[in-house]
Amino acid sequence: MKILFVTRVVEYIDPMNIELMSALARRVGHATYLSILAQDDLEADVRRIKPDIVAFSTLTGEVSHYLKAAAVVKQVSQNIITVMGGPHCTFFPEVIEEKNIDYVGSGECDDAWPNLLTALNTKKDVDSILNIFTKDNWAGKWKAAGENRRNHLAGRTTNLDGLPFFDRELVYNHTPLGEFPMLSFMASRGCPFECTYCFEPKFNKIYSKKGPIFNRYSVERLCEEIKEAVTRWPKQFVKFYDDMFFVNKDVKKDLWLQEFAEVYPREVGLPFFCLTRCNVLTEEHLQLLKPAGLHSLTMSIEAGNEYIRSHVIKRHMTEEEIRHAFYLCKKYNIVTFANSIFGIPVKPEIMAEQGKTAIDYDIESLDINIDCKVTFAEFGTAYPYPGCELSEYVVENGWFDQNDFDKLHISYAAESPLNCFSPKEKMMQNNLALLSTVCVAFPSLRNLTVKILIKLPLAKLYFLLYYLTKGYLNVFKVYPMKFTFWNLLRNMARSFRLEWKKRAPGQRLYKKPNISSSPTNQMLGGSSKI
């Protein structure tokens, strides 16, 4: 069969969900193709390729784009089978009720996806395949099953080594990503922590007693795939995009990490970036990984205020732990990247008790980033994504209508959707989010920013300052890469357009805006679900 994968946009991180699903499909004998809504004509692609199946992997924030795309597919031919998966379908399998969606893959579909393809190709029963919802089995059993729907999910994939190499060729031959000097990869799946703004805690609940929360490729298998990729497409840098590259605070007990530190520099030898937490990182981690090629890492701060950090978003780390972790990185000359979230709402009585305004909390987050000497800091906005505990918190307090999830913008860099902030506060939040990245890089601008600049309606100017600062820090500090002059200009133009879209909803900068740029809702997710 011919399978056409459809994705909204490809930026600078491999769409590993599609690359894996394509590899699984090819392994059982099917041909795969790719259409990108932001750059291609979907209808023309469907007519030219004549696919048997069109597949969408969606975050919650993207689902409306793909439902529109599915309608385009069905307008060409009702005989084309449409399949939707991804994090959205894990939490909302009821998307199967949409008229233009034929099958839904929910949860980890490493086995379910090829099983579905085989059943469709041989015209065998699909209703009994675990992780696959059909209109028949949904109406007959699972629609009314509620929490018991988890009984239709197979266990987590524990043998990641048994998965095929990502089909990067599908993406690299169709986008500039093949020539981009950074390779992205995930060495593991899962995260055991409880952050209320993230989907992982609910995902862990859905998969309770269905396999380990944190699972890795073997070091040998990991290095083998990276070596194969960088041989075919020369790269200068590796970005490990795991939710957590390591979770064990005791290095001596993490035998995988010890093996990685020995094997990776010998077999791959490229500098790398990874993610961890301030209350997990120790000096022993840096002593182990720095010689192995660790150049930069992310440790999210999220909030400078301890009440917000502990009670609202449940980061479970102290200010002392945060400061010590960044001190260690400075000591070992590790470049740091920190995420923080503005616009996290606090109950009025708590605000009164602490004598703070909403903007005061955001300024606290800016200040801790400056004090920790973070190399590059990014500041998003708190969004109540469906399925997250933070969503329940804002809905229960009347700050957001749960019927408005589909009105959220695709990017959490956009204006706060919460009604507890005034228009002026939202403007100040947006301005501060843009300027904070600049202030962390140039701390002398802090006082001017918080006292004057955030109150002025100069968002376009602030965006330009933000973009230039971010671009410089990304290319020359966080992910150091060498470009030719013309390649640098091309990447700057492309990244400018992508960043503008995230920060300026309503601006039509995509080629096919009727499908790819309307405001919707979002759920953050990993790459392992179709």
N, C-alpha and C positions, 0 to 999 in steps of 0.2 A: 504494500500500500504506500501511497504518497502522503506524507504528513507535513502540513504547513504550520510552523510555530509563529505566533504573532506576539510581539512585545511592543510596549508603548514607546520606549526610547532606550538606546544604549549609550551610556555615558563613559566613565573611565574605569568602572569595575565590571569584570566579566559577568554576564547574566548566567550564573552557574546553574540556576534552575533549568533553563532551556538547554544549556550545554550537556547537562546530565541526562535529561529526558531524551534528547536527541541521540546521545550515545547508547542509551538503553534500547531505543527504537531501532537503531541501526544494527545493534547486536542480534536482534531477532529478525533481521532481514528487510527492514523497511527503509525507504528513501525519505530524507528530511530536507525541509526548506525553511527559509526565514523571511518574514515581512515585518518591517519596523514602521509603526504608525507615524512616527515623527519625520520620516524621510521617504517612505514608499507610498505607492498607491495600492491599498489593500485590494480593492475590487479588481484592478488590473492584474495583480499577482495571482489572485484566485482564478481568474479566467485563463491566465497563461499556464499556470502550474496544473490546474485541474486536480486539486488534492482530494483524497478520500476523507481525510480528517484534518480539521483545523483545531489547534490546541492553544489554550491561553493559560498562563500561570500568573495569578494575580494576587497582589496585596489588596487589602480592603480599600485602600485609597485609589486603586486603579480600576476597580471592578466595573464602574459605569462606562469607562472607555472600552472595555472588552465586551460588554453587553452590546454597545453600539456596533462594535466590529463584528460581533456574531450576527447581528441583524444584516449587515452588509453581506456576509458570507451566505446567509440563507436566501437573500434576495437573488444572488447569483444562481444558487441551486439548493433546493430543500433536501437533496440527497446527500449533501456533504455533512458528515458527522462533526459536531462541535463538542469539544471536551474542555472543561475548565477545572483547574486545580490551583494549588498555591495556599498560602496562609489563610486567605479569606475563606476558602472552602473548608478548611479545617474547623473554623469556628462557626461558619455559616453555610453548612451544606444545603440549606434551603434554597440556595441559588439554583438548584436543580428545577425549581418551580418556574424559572424564566423560560419562556416559550422557545427561545432560540438556542438553549443549551440542552444537549442530549445526554451527556454524562458528566458527572462531577467526581473528581478524585480528592479525597479528604485525608489529611494526615500525611505520613511518609509513604509515598507511593512507588518506592523503588521496585517492588514486586508487582504491585497492582497495575502499574502502567503497562509493562510488557504483557501481563496476563490479559489486560483489557484488549490490547492490540491483537493478540493471538485469538481471543474469543471472537472479536469482530471479523477478523480475516477468515476464520473457519466457520463463522455463523453459529457459534456455540453460545450457551447461556452466559449472560453477563451479570444478572441480578445477584448471584451468589458470590461474586468476587469481593473479597474484603477490601475496604477502603473506597469502593466504587458505588456511588449512588446513581440510580436510574429513576426515570419517572415512575416505573412500575414498582420497584422495591420501596421507593420513597412513599408513594401513596398507599402501598399495601402494608407497610410495617414501620418505616423509620421516621416518617413525619411526626407521628405521635409518640415516638420513643423518648424524646427529651434527652436527659443525661445518659440514658441507656444506649444512645447512638454509638458510644465508645465501644460497644460490643461488636460493632461492624468494622472496627479497626484492627488490623494485624498489629503485632508487636513492633517496637522500634527496630530499625535496621542496626544490627550489632556488628556485622562483618563488613565494614566499609571497604576493606581491601577487595571484596568481591565485586565491587562496582566497577564499571568500565571507566577509562580515562574520559574526562570531559571532552565533548566534541567542540573544541575551540575553532576548528576550521569553519564550521557553519557560521560563526559570528565574525571571525577574523577576515574571511573572504568577502564579507558584506558591509563591514564598517571600518573606520580608521583604527579600531582597537588593536588590530594585528601589528600595526606599526608603532603603537604607543609603547614606550620603553619599560612599562611596569606590568608585571604579571600578578593577578590576584588569585588566591586559592584559600580554601577552608580546610584546615587540618583536622577539624573536629566538628561535632554537632552537639548542641545543647548548652544550657546555662542553668546552674542550680539556684540562682539568686532570686529575690522577691520584688524587684523594682516594680512599682505600681503602674508605671507608664509603658511597660513592655508586655509583649504577648507571651513571653516564655513561661511565667508562672502558671498561666491557664493552660498552656500547651503541656506542661509537666503534669498538671492535674488530669487532663484528658488522657494522657499516656501513663498514668499511675499504674504501677505493677506490670507494665508492658515493656520493660527493658530499662537499661541504665540511662540516667539523665544526660550524662556526659560521655561521649564516645569518640574515639580517635581512629584515624588511619594509623597503620604501623609506620614507623619512621622510614623503613625501607621502601614501602609502597608510596609514601608521600614524596620522597626524594626522586623516586623513579618517574613519577608523573611530571614533576616540575622539570626534571632534566629533559624529558621528552619534549615538553612544551618550549623551553628556552632554546633547545637545539633547532627546532623548526621555526620559531619566531624569536630571534635574539632579544633579550631583555637586560635591563640594567639593575632592576630592583624587584623584590617580591613583597607583596602586601598580603599578610595572613589576615583574612577577614573574619576569623572566628569570633563568636560572641565573647569567648574567653579562650585565649591561647593556652593558659594554664590556670587551674583552680586550686591547686594544692599549695598551701603556704609553706609547707616543709619540703624543700627541694630534695632532700635525701629520700623522701618517699615517692617522688615523681620519677620513676625509672624511665618513662617515655621521654621526659624532657632532658634527662641526662644523656640518653642515647641520641636524641636530636642534636644536642650541642656538640656531640662528637662526629656524627655522620653528615649533617647538613653542610658544614663548611667544606668537607672533603668532596662530597658528591655534587653540590650545587654551587656554593661559594659566592652567592650574591648577597648584598646587604638586604636586611628585611625589616619589616614593620609588623607589630602585633598589638593585640588588645589585652588588657588585664584590669584589675581593680587596685585602688590605693591600699585597701586593707588585706590584699593578697601578696602584693609585691614585697620582696625582701632584698636585702643587699646580696644574699646568696644567689638569687635569681639573676641579678645583673652581672655578678662575677662569673656566672655560668654562661649567660647568653651573649654578653658583649664580645668575647672572643669568637663566638660562633657567627657573628655578623649582625647582631641586633643594632640597628641604627636609630630607630624611633619607635615610640609606642603611645597608645592611647590609654589614658586613665580618666574616665569621666568624673567630673566633680558634681555636675548637675545643679547643686544649690549651695550657696554660701551660708545660708541660715540653718542652724542645727535642727530647729523644730521642723522645718520643711523637709530636710534631708532624712530625719529619723521617723517622723510621724506621717508625713503626707506621701512621700515617694519611696520610703523604706529602703534607703541606700545602706543603712546599718554600718556607717563608718564615721569616725570622729574627725574633727578638724585636725587634731594632732596626727592622725593616720594619714590624712590627705597631705599635710605639709611635709611629713617625713618622707612619703613616697616620692614627691617631686624633688625634695632635697637630695635623695639618693640618685635620681636621674641626673640631676645637675652635677653631682659628685663624679658620676661615671660618664659624663658627657653624652647622655642619651637625649635625643631630641624628643620633646613631649607635645602631645596633641590632646586637648581636653574639651569635652562637650559640657555645656551647661544649658539649663532650661529656664527661660524667662516666663513670666506670666503664670506661675504656679499659684493657684488661689489659696488663700488662708481665711479661715472663718473670722468674721468681724471682731468677735470677742477676743480672739487670740491676737489679732493685729492691735487692738486697743491695749491689751495687756503688755504687749511688747513695744508699744508706742511707735509703730512703723506703718508706712503706706505700702501699697503694692510695688511702687517703683523702688522704694528703699530695699526691698528684698532682692530685686534684680541687681541693684548697685552692690549689695553684699556679694552676689555671685561674681560680678566683675572684679571686685576688690580681692577676693581670695585667689582668683586666677592671676592677678598682677603680683600678689604677695608670694605665690608659689613659683613665680618666674616661668610660667608656661610658655613654651615656644610659640605655639599656634592654638588659639582658643576659638571655638565655634559656639554660637549662641542661638538656639532654636526657641520655639514657643510651645508651651504646654498644650497638647491637643488631646481631647478625650476619645481615643480610638476605641471602637467596640471590642469588648472582650477583656479590656484592661481594668484593673482595680481603680485606677485614677478616674476612669469614666464613671464608675459607680459613685465615686466621691463627689464629682461635680454635678451629676444628675440629682443625687440625693439632696444636695444643698441648693438646688434650683438655679445653678449657674449655667446649665446647658439642658436643652430639650432633647431627650433621647430619640425623638423623631427627626432630628436635624442632622443625623450622622452623614447622610448623603449630600449635605451642603458643605462639608468640610473641604478645604482646598487640598490638592494632592501633596503639597509640601508643608511640613511643620515649621518652615521658615516664614510662612505667611502670617497675617494678622491673627491675633487671638480670636477664637470663635466664642469665648465665654462672655456672658452678659454682666459679670460682676465688675468688669472694667469699663470705664467711661471711654468715649472716643478719644479724648485727650490722652488718657493713660495708654491706650492701644498705640497711638502715634508715638508716644515716648518709648514704649516697649520696642517697637520696630526700629526706631532710630538708635536706641541703645544697643539692640542686637547687632546692628551693622557696625556701629562705632566701637563696640567693645572689643571686637577682633583687632581693630586698629590700636586701641588703648593698651591692650595686653602687649602688643609688639612695641608700642611707644608710650610707656607709662606716664610721661610728662603731660600727655593730653587728657589724662583722667579728669582733673578738676574742671577744665574747660568743657569737657563733654557732659558731665553729670549736672553742672550748674547752668549751662547755657545751651549747648548744641542740641541736646535731645528735645528741647522745647520748640525747636524751629522746624518748619515744614520744608526740609531740604533733603528728603529721602533719596532723590536721584543722585545728588552729590555724595551723600553718605554711602550709597551703594557702590559708586565708583571707587571711593577710598577703601571700602571693604574688599571689593574685588581685586584691586591691585595688591593689597596687603596679603590676602589669601593666596593669590596666584604666586607671588614671590615666595612666601613661606612654604607652600606645597612643593614647588618645583626645586627650590634651592636648599630647603631645610628638612622638611618632613620626609619627602620622597625625592631625594636628590637624583636628578636625571639630566642627561645632556641631550640637547636638541640642536638641530641645524637652525639657522635663523628663520628660514621659511616654515619649517615644521613648528617652531615656537609660535610664530604668528598665526598659523592655522589653528593650533590648539588653543591659543588665547581667544580667537574669534569664536570658536565652538564653545569653549567653556563659559565665555561671557554670556552667550545666548542661553545656555542651560541654567546658569546662576540667576539670570534676570527672570527666567520663567518661575523659578522657585520663590523669588522674593516679590514678584509683581504679578499676581493673578489677574487675568483679564487681558494681558498683553498677548497678542497673537504672533508669536515668533516661530511656531512650528509650521512646517509645510502643510500639514493636514489638520488644522485646528478643530475642525468639526468633530474629529474623533479623539484627538490626543491632548486637548488642552482645557477641557471644561473642569470647573472645580468639583471635587468629590470628596470622599472620605478615605482614610488610610489606616493600615495596620502594619507595623514593622514586622519583618519576618526573615527567616533564613532561606538558604538556597536549596534545602533538601526536600521541599514539598513541591509537587507539580501544580 
